[in-house]
């Protein structure tokens, strides 16, 4: 399939056949590449967990072809959830709702809730139309590592463990969807993502809660997530250069995500990536930057958080989890 996102109908038909046969298909969305299985096939979904090394208690997102299919997968959908679906689907918004009876517990991590969204990518929508069902898909990478935003990332990380990879070019949002608890009319943001809190609140006409913890498990809540091989350390923007140079002098192979305000500054480090001044461009490139610093042999990455407004909240969330405590080896 062409990397430009053009639709290769033969490839789409092959991918749909793989899904019907209980296989796994990696496919592009506007956020990241997903590792997809038939959401109604518990055995196929179990294979997703096995390939990723993902704990079976971590629920998956069910991708649908359009909002009209929602009632086949969720029950007791509140009016507010329907209004958000109408406003933001297709798009990077995931709604957590009461699980419909056709959804196996393997897909929901054993929960009585289900996470659903309609992706805004022509290849993903073509696959969903050809398949005709829901596709359960986390990011197409090993659990806890940097999410893939190109087909090449998927091939490099999962290799032959995936039956088919659809190449739809680079992802245009670059960070995962926003997850909203919509199990009642009192909505809350469980994970910031491609739809900003500000846009959600403007659509609803009222503030949204952002709880520190939630009884509902959703993707991306693990303390260490979206993490490169190199250890990530977060500092204030004005301290990035000094911290990087100190670590480099101590013998570390230091990579730097240099704030755009410091573009052009000399930094004594192993590798430097200057992040874009545009927040959407930063989000689009974030995972690629982390992968690049890994590939260049860095064992430590010094970074800072952007202002946590709009899409910056999602970038900050991903960087915090990338810097989170790693499981003992």
JOKA-V652052 format. One record per helix or strand of 3 or more residues. SS is the DSSP state (2 for helix, 1 for strand). FROM is the first residue (numbers start at 1). TO is the last residue. Records with the same first field share a line. If there is no record, write none. Layout:
SS = FROM-TO, FROM-TO
This chain:
2 = 9-20, 42-52, 67-72, 79-88, 105-108, 122-131, 151-161, 197-204, 237-249, 260-262, 279-295, 312-322
1 = 25-27, 34-38, 61-63, 93-99, 113-117, 135-139, 178-181, 188-191, 231-234, 254-258, 271-274, 300-303
